[in-house]
Amino acid sequence: YDDRDGWIWLNGDLIPWRDAKLHVLSHGLHYASAVFEGERCYGGQIFKLTEHSQRLINSGRILGFEIPYTLDEINTATRDVVARNGVPDCYVRPIAWRGSEQMGVSADKARINLAIASWEWGAYYSDLKLTRAAFDRPAPTTAPVHAKAAGLYMICTISKHAAEAKGFGDALMLDYRGYVAETTGANLFLGMNGKLHTPIPDCFLNGITRQTVIELARGNGIDVVERHIKPDELRDAQEIFVTGTAAEVTPVRAIDELSFPIGPITRLLMDAYQAETRRTHADVQAAE
Ligand code: PMP
């Protein structure tokens, strides 16, 4: 991803893509003191930008650092880099990390850096099949599970690689208690007898897409039940889908030996989510 044209916002400046480098002794690289976001821009408008920027700030605070920009400054920087790259439908990746001014586990004098990149990124999943992951989502007493923190993705990359090596698209991760949690990059929903069931996000990200889809479902008269779900219950679902900024609403076609059709609730919410993300400010104002 480093050798290409484009612009990246780095610590206050828009710089050419190829020049956006950091030192090998960066604390974020050695000790995973890094937090990031994933956003999507639709027709030049970043969906739920403020929610993402706020989550980035919160993730940094959970790791014990303050990103040296305000919410408004981060929003403006994000819009600037998207505009400069000239791709109105794109993925946006802000990342904040402790710098290379200090080595060792403790690094409270290292600079907090912020970079924001954007690039074209089409559908995240196609024909999604899941297999059980070897790793579980850690307990809230094991890791800062509500931060979108780089370190939490180590087990995701290992699990996703293992799933792909077996011919699956992603891994289904359980939580530390053995309940169904999420995939390595998206939240999970089960359609059961006309209702939606989804795990309580008490040890993984309560995704912004998850929250949007819950609102859309309820707005369409579909009951949403947040509860602990045992893996054995997956076979009782008539339809399953995942949600995430990159994944949007993607039907799950199989989980190991279980297969699922693309069901009516999934179709309704795929359409509703597409409509919601493409609503312009003018549409919103007209509706009010
Ligand atoms: N869980 C994980 C592990 C993720 O990486 C993501 C993507 N950020 C999500 C859930 C979904 O979150 P969101 O809908 O806010 O993108």
Residues whose N, C-alpha, C, O or C-beta is under 5 A from the ligand:
A	BS01	PMP	G38 E182 T183 T184 G185 A186 N187 L205 G207 I208 T209 R210 T243 G244 T245
